[in-house]
Structures are given as C-alpha cells and as structure tokens.
Amino acid sequence: MSIRRLPEHLVNRIAAGEVVERPASALKELVENAIDAGAGRIAILLVEGGTSRIEVADDGCGMTPADMALALERHATSKLPDEYIESVVTLGFRGEALPSIASVARLTIESRIRGAEGWARTVDNGQVTREGPAALPPGTRVVVEDLFARVPARRKFLRSPRAEYAACLDVVRRLAMARPDIGFTLEHDGRRALSAMQVEDRPGRVATLTDRALADNAVAIDLEREGVVLGGVASIPTYNRGIADHQYLFVNGRPVKDRLLMGAIRGAYAEMLPRDRHAVVALFLDIPTDQVDVNVHPAKTEVRFRDPAMVRGLIVSGLRRALDAAGHRSQRASESALSMWQQENSSPPGGEEGARPQSGWEGEGTPQRLPRENRHYGAVNDARATFFAAPPQARAEPAWTPPPQTASFPMGVARGQVAKTYIVAEAEDGLVLVDQHAAHERLVLERMRAALIGGTIASQALLIPEVVELDESACDRLEARAEELSDFGLDLERFGPHAMLVRATPALLGQSNPKGLVTDLADELAAFDEALSLKERLDAVAGTMACHGSVRAGRILSVTEMNALLREMEITPHSGQCNHGRPTWVKLAHGDIEKLFGRK
C-alpha cells in the first residue's frame, strides 16, 4: 500500500471535524474574530439554530481583498505576529476556522476598511463561486449557510434546531460576559433573543446575561497573588442552581471549561452547598501568558497551568474571602415562596354569602350575650353594660421588661417560636424566620474552626468509654485518621477488627451521641477524594461533628436563648446557610407582608 498526499479539500474537511463540530463552534470562531478585529458592536443572526444560516456583523477594522483571500487559506492568520505561540493574547490564532467552515458550508465574507471600497468573496464547500465589490459600512459581515449540507454523515449527528440554538446562545453569552465593553445583539428566527449594551463593569454585564436577581445575591471577587489577578462575581450559597451550567470561567478573557477550575469552585463552596446544588459564578482569571497554555485543543476551551496548585488555591481563597465578607447574608424570600402563603377565602366557612358569621355577635348591631363566667374579659363602656365582647382565644405572655429596639439588631428581636423549630423575630425592615437547628449547626461549625486555628478543640472524657461496632474497612479509615480526629477533641481507639472505642468527644458538642457521630464520620471519610487538601478534609469532619452538636428541631427555647442565637448569627461568617447549604433564615420585608394582605 503506497502513501499518498491527501487532497486539499479533504484536508480541510478533516480540520473542520476538529474545529467545527456544530453551529455553535462556527459561531464561536466568527465572534472571536470580530472581537479580535476591535469591534465595538457585534450583531448576530441565526436561522433554525444556525443550521440554515449564521450571520455575524461587526464594526471592526475590516479586511482588504488581498487579506480576505489569504484569510481563507489554511494556517494563515494576522493574530500571531511572531513564532512565539505561547505568548498569544488573541482569541483566535490558529488560522483554521474560516477555511474549515468554508469546506463544509457556503461562506460569504463581506468586508470594508475605512477609507476604501468594500469587497465580497463566496466559497461554497471549498470552491470559490463569487468575488467582487460589496456595499457595506466599515467592518466585516460573515454569512454561513447550509452547514454540513454536503456532509450528511455530520449533518445527521446535529441535534434539533432548538438544542443547537441553546448551544449558540450559551457561546454568545459567555463571550459577551468576557467583553462588557462590546455591545452584543442576537436574533433567532426573527426574534431578539439577547441584547447587551456596552457597559464598564463586569458584574453588571453578568447580571444582565444571567439573572438580574444575582446582583442582590452575589459578592464581588477581587484578589491578586504572584502576578495573577482573580475577579468576578459569585452567588451567596443560598442562591444556587440545580446544574453547573451557570458557572462561567474565563482565562485572559477566553471562555474555558476546565476541570481544575470547576473543582476549585466546589472546594470553595464545600460545607455551604448541598451536593446536588451548584453556585452561580463568573470568574475572570488574568494570568501571564507564560504561565498558561491555551494551545491544548483546537476549540481552545481547555487550558493548562504551569502551577495548577497555585491557581486552585487562589480561586478557593478568593471565593472564601468574599463569602466570609458576606457575613450572615441569606437569599431574600422569592416570589414563588411568597405565593406559597395561604390566604383565607373571603366568603364565610359555610360557603354561602348570606350565611350568618360565626362570631361573638348575634346580628347587625346586636352583640351576643356571653356566659356569666366569661364576663371578666371586659365590659362595653356604654349604656349596654350587660353585653360583653368575645373573649380572646389565646393570651400573650406579659413582658416583665420592655423589649429591645429592633433597629439595634440586623437579625431583629425574637418574638416567639413556631412548631418548636422556627424562631420568629421582628427586624426594623421586616419579619425574620430562623431555622434554629440549621442556624446553630453553622455556629457550632464556625466555633470549631476558630478553635482549630488556635490549636486543638477541648475534649470531654466519657465516664464509660463507648464501643461502636462498624465494618472493618470503616474502622480502618477511622484508625488512619485518628490523629486528625484527636485535634477535634474526638479520642478514638481501635477495639478489635470490627469496632472502635470512643474515649472522649468534643466539649463543644455537649451531650452528643457518640455512636451516631462515629458512624457518620466513617461514611464521610469513605466519600473523601484523595485529591482533597487536608484543610478540606478537616472542614468536612468539622461539619459532620457540628451537625451532631447543634440544637435540634423540636426543642423549646426561651426568649433569652433565641435572642442569644440571633446575636451570634450576626457576627458569625456564613451563618446565612447551614453546613449542608440550606438557608438558615429568610426575611419577609414589609413590602412582602403588605403584598400578602393585598395592601400593595
């Protein structure tokens, strides 16, 4: 079998298989070219999810006819002025995109530089079919039609137009986040789907393109270390989503999907989010070009770092620092939550409008005569002194001392307890509901972390050591971590092949259940990833211990205990969510309460 050189059109189709996987891939390359051309506005038009037509128009520098012809040749680019590919700062630089797209679709490029005439060139599946003058404003317009029409093997693997449109929208959204200084518009099948005006700040652009509620439920990220700058926004833990598709990562302005960065986000939100929930973040990492390799994959969505541990630590530290500054913030009650409040029907319980009201009054203007034993509740001070108002159905506990002013405390002042689980507090700007178990769980965890920083956690020896029976592998895991657990005040000792002996428990936990605590710790250690740092493993252990040492739902608290819990929440970081990521408190603003009663 002899070796032969492949024809150029086949080489281009092979390259297209790597660069142009679907309409979103082609759109990404075209928009990146527009950004690199210095565009201030980019207009995008899609038909049938981009399978029939993709059009990208910009007001950038434009191209001459000679540059346009050269741009359609393979590995021809204006974005790599020298041979140092590791120092590239533009988005597109391989010189493969345009010829690859032109080999599997009908591509038309119209371009004009300022002070010259416009020019157009059409390439239909690798063959030049038209070339000549064109009328257009300064800039470039690229049209891609009938993608993969002559490559049925690739065409049949495309998804539905709706799914392809969703992928295109995600590409444009990510690129628009990276460049808030550029205005973006996107139309799909004649409908305006996205409009992002030119702005100065990234957080404003991110909120515009994701969810405007993010602006009220996010913290700003700003950290620099060893010449690497991390910026962006991150949601507070109680504002989360069920999928990770709302996490946007950028390296030197380039949208990327990197496992290292995603893992760093999970590590930063450890013990703050449930395992099936994900934070909403947009992180922008600016790093010297010699410390990152963007030439890993033709799609340029993967990167490699020279010092991945430093980058991961930077992201975790930046997120944790910003979340610490958020203090006890929690997500405000949403409209869907408010709609869950039940409102009584205005009609009488009997269902008939003319039904007699079931109250303490017989008829209009005629009060009902009350039994003699109930008359001590107060008489009506008029001529009808023998008639009395209906007795109250419950009595308020008298206040021996004046209640504190609500304006003094962000979390308000305790007014009572509901279902032996939820604390009701009145704040200056609304009503606060606190889950006492979730809140105390977070407070205990933060106390344990503070104690660890100062050394070790004090332990409380058991009068009679308790034997906890487990399977052998669980005992092995606990025995291997016995030294780490001793720093938390938990003194464990191997007691045969299938049991552990508990000699002391953390004093912070009070009267805890040693068996349940050790069993849960064994399960947590089994779920640990070996790649986790020691601090992350210790945080997970502390979270499990705190859950066992917190105030349980169903315990009646005094007013003093409730207020003490509220005061500690106000000064404790992350007290807006428990160790599992659930909110510890919600607030109904005065306006929300007025909506419930139809006052607003």
ROTOR-782982 format. One line per 2 residues: number of its first residue (from 1); for each residue x, y, z of C-alpha. Coordinates in Angstrom, 3 decimals. Layout:
BEGIN
NUM) X,Y,Z ~ ...
***
This chain:
BEGIN
1) 0.000,0.000,0.000 ~ 1.518,3.304,-1.099
3) 1.386,6.555,0.848 ~ -0.301,9.464,-0.891
5) -0.860,13.103,-0.095 ~ -4.485,13.929,0.723
7) -6.239,16.474,-1.484 ~ -6.698,19.939,-0.055
9) -10.497,19.780,0.165 ~ -10.273,16.553,2.198
11) -7.622,18.057,4.492 ~ -9.943,20.996,5.125
13) -12.833,18.664,5.940 ~ -10.678,16.750,8.415
15) -9.684,20.042,10.029 ~ -13.330,21.082,10.086
17) -14.118,17.958,12.079 ~ -11.935,19.302,14.898
19) -12.792,22.989,14.689 ~ -16.435,22.974,13.535
21) -18.380,20.352,15.444 ~ -21.762,22.116,15.333
23) -23.212,25.573,14.554 ~ -22.136,26.848,17.976
25) -18.497,26.008,17.143 ~ -18.622,28.010,13.917
27) -20.371,30.887,15.646 ~ -17.738,30.967,18.373
29) -14.916,31.288,15.841 ~ -16.675,34.069,13.927
31) -17.496,36.116,17.039 ~ -13.931,35.705,18.337
33) -12.638,37.003,15.003 ~ -14.910,40.032,15.364
35) -13.624,40.691,18.880 ~ -10.001,40.418,17.733
37) -10.792,42.884,14.943 ~ -11.516,45.573,17.552
39) -15.290,45.627,17.161 ~ -17.400,47.859,19.400
41) -20.698,46.277,18.326 ~ -21.410,42.750,17.130
43) -24.769,41.747,15.621 ~ -25.591,38.040,15.268
45) -28.453,36.468,13.326 ~ -29.408,32.784,13.423
47) -31.924,30.768,11.439 ~ -33.045,27.336,12.662
49) -30.465,27.233,15.412 ~ -27.664,28.136,12.993
51) -28.072,25.038,10.837 ~ -29.558,27.085,7.965
53) -27.856,30.441,8.469 ~ -25.350,32.146,10.759
55) -24.612,35.815,10.225 ~ -22.090,37.856,12.234
57) -21.603,41.573,11.503 ~ -19.134,43.854,13.291
59) -17.727,47.381,13.051 ~ -14.090,46.321,13.407
61) -11.054,47.146,11.318 ~ -12.178,45.210,8.219
63) -10.041,43.466,5.563 ~ -8.635,44.323,2.167
65) -9.395,41.993,-0.775 ~ -5.885,40.535,-0.529
67) -6.246,39.889,3.204 ~ -9.636,38.288,2.604
69) -8.190,35.829,0.082 ~ -5.333,34.982,2.429
71) -7.681,34.529,5.390 ~ -9.420,31.681,3.540
73) -6.183,29.726,3.252 ~ -5.243,27.233,5.943
75) -2.931,28.370,8.739 ~ -2.979,31.999,7.649
77) -3.578,34.481,10.452 ~ -2.912,38.086,11.437
79) -3.002,37.308,15.170 ~ 0.425,35.752,15.634
81) 2.986,38.420,14.717 ~ 5.925,36.159,15.575
83) 6.581,32.467,16.178 ~ 6.090,32.556,19.953
85) 2.743,30.767,20.089 ~ 2.910,30.522,23.881
87) 2.627,34.337,24.080 ~ -0.575,34.661,22.070
89) -3.092,37.130,23.531 ~ -5.867,36.985,20.921
91) -8.846,34.617,20.972 ~ -8.346,33.081,17.546
93) -4.848,32.414,16.276 ~ -4.639,29.015,14.556
95) -5.761,30.199,11.113 ~ -8.027,27.169,10.691
97) -11.530,28.486,11.369 ~ -12.517,30.237,8.111
99) -11.149,27.637,5.660 ~ -12.607,24.837,7.797
101) -16.059,26.421,7.808 ~ -15.827,27.169,4.083
103) -15.102,23.496,3.349 ~ -18.387,22.272,4.889
105) -20.772,25.178,4.158 ~ -21.392,28.146,1.883
107) -19.357,31.002,3.344 ~ -19.688,34.617,2.280
109) -17.352,37.305,3.605 ~ -18.028,40.983,3.022
111) -15.542,43.461,4.444 ~ -14.501,47.057,4.151
113) -11.709,49.041,5.763 ~ -12.252,52.718,6.494
115) -11.465,54.942,3.533 ~ -11.759,52.166,0.925
117) -14.393,50.234,-1.036 ~ -15.964,47.045,0.261
119) -15.252,43.605,-1.161 ~ -17.050,40.254,-1.029
121) -15.971,36.657,-1.563 ~ -18.102,33.484,-1.513
123) -16.748,29.956,-1.057 ~ -19.174,27.052,-1.470
125) -17.870,23.874,0.208 ~ -14.278,24.664,-0.721
127) -14.879,26.231,-4.169 ~ -14.759,29.993,-4.806
129) -18.044,30.853,-6.572 ~ -18.208,34.652,-6.417
131) -15.926,37.606,-5.829 ~ -16.467,41.304,-6.331
133) -17.336,44.700,-4.819 ~ -19.820,44.973,-1.973
135) -21.653,47.849,-0.309 ~ -21.479,47.870,3.493
137) -20.325,50.160,6.326 ~ -16.776,49.794,7.668
139) -16.324,46.402,9.261 ~ -16.975,42.793,8.306
141) -20.062,40.640,7.757 ~ -19.711,36.849,7.552
143) -22.588,34.604,6.479 ~ -22.547,30.808,6.853
145) -25.363,28.913,5.091 ~ -26.370,25.258,4.989
147) -23.749,23.939,7.372 ~ -22.849,20.286,6.634
149) -25.404,20.187,3.784 ~ -22.977,18.149,1.656
151) -21.644,16.131,4.571 ~ -24.683,14.019,5.528
153) -22.639,11.895,7.925 ~ -22.030,15.024,10.024
155) -25.426,16.594,9.418 ~ -27.363,13.688,10.902
157) -25.460,13.998,14.176 ~ -26.704,17.544,14.725
159) -29.403,17.905,17.338 ~ -32.727,19.697,16.947
161) -32.714,23.375,15.938 ~ -33.855,24.279,19.440
163) -30.922,22.429,21.038 ~ -28.425,23.920,18.577
165) -29.811,27.387,19.276 ~ -29.350,26.846,23.026
167) -25.685,25.974,22.431 ~ -25.219,29.078,20.262
169) -26.861,31.283,22.890 ~ -24.525,29.912,25.566
171) -21.486,30.694,23.392 ~ -22.588,34.281,22.807
173) -23.479,34.776,26.456 ~ -20.023,33.673,27.608
175) -18.212,35.862,25.078 ~ -20.400,38.833,25.989
177) -19.551,38.377,29.675 ~ -15.837,38.429,28.893
179) -16.108,41.720,26.975 ~ -18.536,44.146,28.642
181) -17.010,46.945,26.551 ~ -18.588,45.458,23.406
183) -22.301,45.617,22.591 ~ -23.899,42.316,21.539
185) -27.242,41.554,19.896 ~ -28.574,38.127,18.917
187) -31.655,37.403,16.797 ~ -33.035,33.933,16.222
189) -35.724,33.282,13.618 ~ -36.687,36.957,13.586
191) -36.888,37.308,17.382 ~ -34.479,39.330,19.529
193) -33.034,36.797,21.989 ~ -30.167,38.735,23.578
195) -29.214,42.367,23.861 ~ -26.245,43.519,25.914
197) -25.297,47.155,25.694 ~ -21.765,48.403,26.253
199) -21.040,48.760,29.973 ~ -17.959,49.349,32.077
201) -18.334,46.795,34.849 ~ -18.281,43.022,34.548
203) -20.726,42.356,37.430 ~ -23.389,44.434,35.694
205) -22.900,42.554,32.433 ~ -23.008,39.181,34.217
207) -26.273,40.055,35.977 ~ -27.773,41.222,32.674
209) -26.912,37.971,30.915 ~ -27.825,35.535,33.705
211) -30.398,36.641,36.257 ~ -30.937,40.178,37.500
213) -31.584,38.750,40.974 ~ -27.902,37.773,41.038
215) -26.962,41.406,41.654 ~ -28.719,41.290,45.042
217) -27.487,37.802,45.944 ~ -23.809,37.882,44.991
219) -20.451,39.037,46.262 ~ -17.598,40.617,44.309
221) -14.301,38.744,43.907 ~ -11.022,40.675,43.868
223) -7.708,39.011,44.708 ~ -4.147,39.180,43.376
225) -1.300,36.766,44.063 ~ 2.083,36.370,42.333
227) 1.015,38.464,39.353 ~ -2.243,36.542,38.882
229) -5.474,38.536,39.257 ~ -8.845,36.976,40.061
231) -12.058,38.981,39.657 ~ -15.726,38.438,39.042
233) -18.892,37.708,40.997 ~ -20.109,34.692,42.974
235) -23.518,33.958,44.417 ~ -24.059,33.624,48.122
237) -24.577,29.940,48.995 ~ -28.341,30.168,49.428
239) -28.664,31.438,45.838 ~ -27.876,28.323,43.816
241) -28.964,26.195,40.868 ~ -29.554,22.502,40.237
243) -26.962,22.266,37.450 ~ -23.461,23.632,36.966
245) -24.271,25.307,33.627 ~ -24.398,28.680,35.365
247) -20.686,28.698,36.186 ~ -18.707,30.862,33.775
249) -14.916,30.752,33.756 ~ -12.566,32.986,31.794
251) -8.785,32.891,31.481 ~ -7.279,36.054,29.968
253) -10.705,36.918,28.562 ~ -11.099,33.488,26.941
255) -14.138,31.381,27.951 ~ -12.929,27.983,29.148
257) -14.322,24.802,30.686 ~ -11.595,23.458,32.897
259) -11.860,20.645,35.464 ~ -9.301,22.252,37.735
261) -11.253,25.494,37.937 ~ -14.582,23.717,38.416
263) -13.068,21.638,41.203 ~ -11.759,24.785,42.875
265) -15.278,26.243,42.903 ~ -16.658,23.084,44.501
267) -13.906,23.225,47.108 ~ -14.614,26.856,47.939
269) -18.317,26.142,48.498 ~ -17.718,22.932,50.455
271) -19.950,22.695,53.542 ~ -22.014,25.585,52.189
273) -23.996,23.876,49.425 ~ -25.921,20.612,49.199
275) -24.193,18.071,46.989 ~ -26.857,18.355,44.290
277) -26.768,22.166,44.121 ~ -24.308,24.459,42.366
279) -23.231,28.061,42.827 ~ -23.692,30.748,40.185
281) -20.289,32.279,39.467 ~ -18.462,34.230,36.797
283) -14.713,34.207,37.442 ~ -12.161,36.125,35.391
285) -8.560,34.978,35.758 ~ -5.831,37.202,34.318
287) -2.526,35.349,34.278 ~ 0.788,35.942,32.474
289) 0.849,34.136,29.134 ~ 3.971,32.174,30.015
291) 2.099,30.515,32.921 ~ -0.795,29.128,30.895
293) -1.055,27.059,27.703 ~ -4.134,27.871,25.614
295) -2.977,25.777,22.646 ~ -4.259,22.490,24.074
297) -7.256,21.823,21.828 ~ -8.428,23.300,18.502
299) -11.629,24.514,20.166 ~ -9.484,26.497,22.630
301) -11.840,25.768,25.547 ~ -9.233,23.880,27.573
303) -6.148,25.339,29.224 ~ -3.194,24.057,31.215
305) -1.469,25.931,34.005 ~ 2.198,25.801,34.856
307) 1.341,25.903,38.576 ~ -2.162,24.426,38.933
309) -1.950,24.223,42.748 ~ -1.355,27.967,42.999
311) -4.277,28.736,40.669 ~ -6.604,26.429,42.570
313) -5.568,27.931,45.885 ~ -6.090,31.438,44.526
315) -9.657,30.644,43.449 ~ -10.554,28.920,46.715
317) -9.039,31.759,48.769 ~ -10.706,34.466,46.683
319) -14.127,32.866,46.901 ~ -13.825,32.065,50.613
321) -12.660,35.588,51.422 ~ -15.576,37.139,49.570
323) -18.081,34.736,51.128 ~ -16.646,35.450,54.580
325) -17.247,39.150,53.980 ~ -20.881,38.370,53.159
327) -21.392,37.535,56.835 ~ -24.864,36.256,57.697
329) -26.464,37.146,54.347 ~ -29.167,34.860,53.018
331) -31.320,34.914,49.920 ~ -34.379,37.089,50.179
333) -37.743,35.325,50.036 ~ -38.591,34.781,46.366
335) -41.909,35.440,44.661 ~ -42.521,31.689,44.400
337) -42.013,31.344,48.146 ~ -44.404,34.204,48.846
339) -47.050,32.579,46.649 ~ -46.975,29.521,48.896
341) -48.538,31.525,51.736 ~ -52.204,30.596,52.018
343) -54.826,33.303,52.093 ~ -58.201,32.692,53.677
345) -61.264,32.762,51.445 ~ -63.254,35.942,51.878
347) -66.544,34.009,51.905 ~ -67.840,32.512,55.163
349) -66.898,28.937,56.063 ~ -70.371,27.734,55.127
351) -69.806,28.743,51.519 ~ -72.967,30.925,51.206
353) -72.621,34.663,51.066 ~ -75.707,35.142,53.174
355) -74.567,32.768,55.885 ~ -74.530,34.186,59.412
357) -70.975,34.932,60.568 ~ -69.721,32.665,63.299
359) -68.580,35.342,65.719 ~ -69.451,36.794,69.064
361) -72.258,38.907,67.590 ~ -75.855,37.736,67.027
363) -76.814,40.210,64.322 ~ -76.173,43.675,62.963
365) -75.536,45.979,65.889 ~ -76.701,43.377,68.414
367) -73.931,41.794,70.452 ~ -74.313,38.258,71.721
369) -74.853,37.818,75.448 ~ -71.896,35.918,76.871
371) -71.877,33.306,79.578 ~ -71.501,34.712,83.088
373) -68.133,33.019,83.624 ~ -66.584,34.900,80.673
375) -67.681,38.406,81.633 ~ -64.434,39.240,83.359
377) -62.736,39.802,79.990 ~ -64.096,43.363,79.845
379) -67.395,45.180,79.533 ~ -68.537,47.521,76.822
381) -68.483,51.035,78.285 ~ -71.844,52.319,77.140
383) -75.474,52.017,78.074 ~ -75.425,48.302,77.155
385) -73.153,47.432,80.054 ~ -74.646,43.971,80.345
387) -73.183,42.931,76.980 ~ -69.580,41.867,76.568
389) -67.095,41.391,73.715 ~ -65.986,37.886,72.738
391) -63.109,36.550,74.840 ~ -59.745,36.140,73.146
393) -58.803,32.609,72.168 ~ -55.218,32.946,73.419
395) -53.313,35.241,75.752 ~ -49.922,36.855,75.282
397) -47.280,36.289,77.915 ~ -46.715,39.534,79.840
399) -43.415,41.291,79.214 ~ -41.668,41.995,82.530
401) -39.081,44.211,80.841 ~ -39.527,46.426,77.781
403) -38.484,44.542,74.593 ~ -35.268,45.792,72.930
405) -35.458,48.082,69.955 ~ -35.439,46.217,66.624
407) -33.345,48.915,64.962 ~ -30.327,47.846,67.023
409) -30.025,44.376,65.507 ~ -29.888,43.291,61.821
411) -31.474,39.909,62.647 ~ -34.164,41.533,64.754
413) -35.564,40.651,68.178 ~ -37.148,37.298,68.989
415) -40.937,37.410,69.270 ~ -41.668,33.702,69.558
417) -41.175,30.150,68.292 ~ -43.230,28.204,65.765
419) -43.533,24.390,65.696 ~ -40.678,24.189,68.211
421) -38.347,24.634,65.232 ~ -38.533,28.149,63.817
423) -37.711,31.386,65.605 ~ -39.851,34.387,64.683
425) -38.031,37.703,65.020 ~ -39.009,41.265,64.203
427) -36.404,43.374,62.436 ~ -36.580,47.039,61.577
429) -37.345,46.275,57.920 ~ -39.388,43.100,58.135
431) -40.065,39.704,59.670 ~ -37.226,37.187,60.106
433) -37.789,33.409,60.310 ~ -34.870,31.321,61.575
435) -34.415,27.545,61.431 ~ -32.906,27.016,64.877
437) -31.216,23.673,64.101 ~ -29.684,24.831,60.807
439) -28.500,28.106,62.335 ~ -26.941,26.535,65.417
441) -25.287,23.892,63.244 ~ -23.405,26.615,61.370
443) -22.484,28.420,64.599 ~ -21.021,25.252,66.120
445) -19.013,24.602,62.948 ~ -17.533,28.096,62.965
447) -16.650,27.754,66.655 ~ -14.822,24.519,65.886
449) -12.919,26.151,63.038 ~ -11.921,29.048,65.274
451) -10.777,26.633,67.964 ~ -8.691,24.698,65.417
453) -6.910,27.879,64.386 ~ -5.926,28.396,67.986
455) -4.676,24.822,68.414 ~ -6.966,21.913,69.215
457) -10.552,21.589,70.364 ~ -11.090,20.738,74.014
459) -12.415,17.235,74.633 ~ -14.800,15.840,77.212
461) -13.842,12.399,78.525 ~ -16.625,9.836,78.760
463) -17.220,8.319,82.165 ~ -17.648,4.936,80.490
465) -15.975,4.591,77.042 ~ -18.461,3.579,74.361
467) -17.866,0.776,71.865 ~ -19.123,1.451,68.337
469) -19.355,-1.557,66.019 ~ -18.550,-0.917,62.336
471) -17.352,-2.911,59.383 ~ -13.619,-3.476,59.129
473) -12.999,-1.030,56.269 ~ -14.756,1.765,58.175
475) -12.628,1.036,61.259 ~ -9.509,1.157,59.092
477) -10.448,4.604,57.779 ~ -11.132,5.949,61.252
479) -7.916,4.490,62.636 ~ -5.897,6.086,59.821
481) -7.417,9.493,60.667 ~ -7.314,9.104,64.444
483) -4.632,11.769,64.849 ~ -6.583,14.316,62.802
485) -9.774,13.499,64.716 ~ -7.993,13.984,68.025
487) -7.425,17.640,67.053 ~ -11.215,17.971,67.056
489) -11.448,16.538,70.574 ~ -12.581,13.085,69.436
491) -10.449,10.374,71.053 ~ -10.800,7.054,69.194
493) -9.052,3.745,69.692 ~ -9.221,0.521,67.719
495) -11.173,-2.121,69.634 ~ -10.824,-5.305,67.647
497) -11.293,-5.748,63.889 ~ -14.915,-4.529,63.788
499) -15.223,-1.886,66.497 ~ -13.912,1.475,67.673
501) -13.674,2.644,71.277 ~ -14.743,6.235,71.944
503) -12.961,7.666,74.999 ~ -13.734,11.375,74.576
505) -15.903,13.629,72.439 ~ -15.542,17.345,71.591
507) -16.609,19.517,74.510 ~ -18.321,21.933,72.115
509) -20.862,19.259,71.200 ~ -22.158,18.847,74.728
511) -24.153,15.650,75.268 ~ -23.764,14.190,71.807
513) -24.462,10.681,70.549 ~ -21.005,9.048,70.138
515) -22.300,6.127,68.095 ~ -24.113,8.284,65.549
517) -21.182,10.689,65.370 ~ -18.572,7.996,64.693
519) -20.810,6.216,62.174 ~ -21.389,9.395,60.185
521) -17.688,10.248,60.283 ~ -16.826,6.836,58.851
523) -19.244,7.465,55.973 ~ -17.769,10.923,55.343
525) -14.229,9.559,55.247 ~ -15.321,6.949,52.713
527) -16.616,9.713,50.440 ~ -13.420,11.754,50.614
529) -11.484,12.333,47.436 ~ -7.767,11.718,47.873
531) -7.135,14.908,45.904 ~ -8.742,16.983,48.648
533) -6.400,19.035,50.756 ~ -6.035,18.376,54.471
535) -7.980,21.558,55.272 ~ -10.886,20.478,53.075
537) -10.977,17.066,54.744 ~ -10.918,18.669,58.191
539) -13.733,21.023,57.196 ~ -15.868,18.047,56.200
541) -15.161,16.334,59.528 ~ -15.994,19.527,61.423
543) -19.264,19.857,59.525 ~ -20.346,16.349,60.471
545) -19.471,16.920,64.122 ~ -21.303,20.256,64.205
547) -24.472,18.608,62.914 ~ -24.434,16.272,65.922
549) -23.828,19.065,68.421 ~ -26.436,21.595,67.362
551) -29.813,22.461,68.823 ~ -32.349,20.004,67.484
553) -35.682,20.838,65.948 ~ -38.450,20.234,68.495
555) -36.661,21.861,71.432 ~ -38.454,24.741,73.100
557) -36.162,27.750,73.538 ~ -36.590,30.630,75.913
559) -36.673,34.198,74.614 ~ -33.189,34.736,76.016
561) -31.843,31.688,74.168 ~ -33.475,32.778,70.928
563) -32.003,36.271,71.136 ~ -28.579,34.869,72.004
565) -28.749,32.711,68.860 ~ -29.694,35.736,66.743
567) -26.883,37.870,68.156 ~ -24.278,35.189,67.444
569) -25.575,34.760,63.891 ~ -24.984,38.459,63.250
571) -21.259,38.172,63.970 ~ -20.602,34.705,62.518
573) -19.472,34.282,58.890 ~ -21.575,32.050,56.616
575) -24.422,31.983,59.139 ~ -26.860,32.524,56.280
577) -26.652,28.824,55.410 ~ -26.142,25.608,57.331
579) -23.310,23.121,56.785 ~ -25.357,21.402,54.061
581) -26.116,24.578,52.127 ~ -29.721,25.116,53.182
583) -30.714,28.644,54.240 ~ -30.770,29.235,57.990
585) -33.051,32.258,57.822 ~ -35.353,34.105,55.463
587) -36.778,37.592,55.690 ~ -40.169,38.900,54.684
589) -39.737,42.592,54.041 ~ -42.533,44.934,54.996
591) -43.415,45.234,51.329 ~ -43.710,41.447,51.011
593) -46.038,41.298,54.002 ~ -48.168,44.067,52.514
595) -48.449,42.064,49.280 ~ -49.727,39.051,51.214
597) -52.548,41.143,52.665 ~ -53.340,42.953,49.421
599) -52.136,46.311,50.684 ~ -49.705,46.680,47.790
***
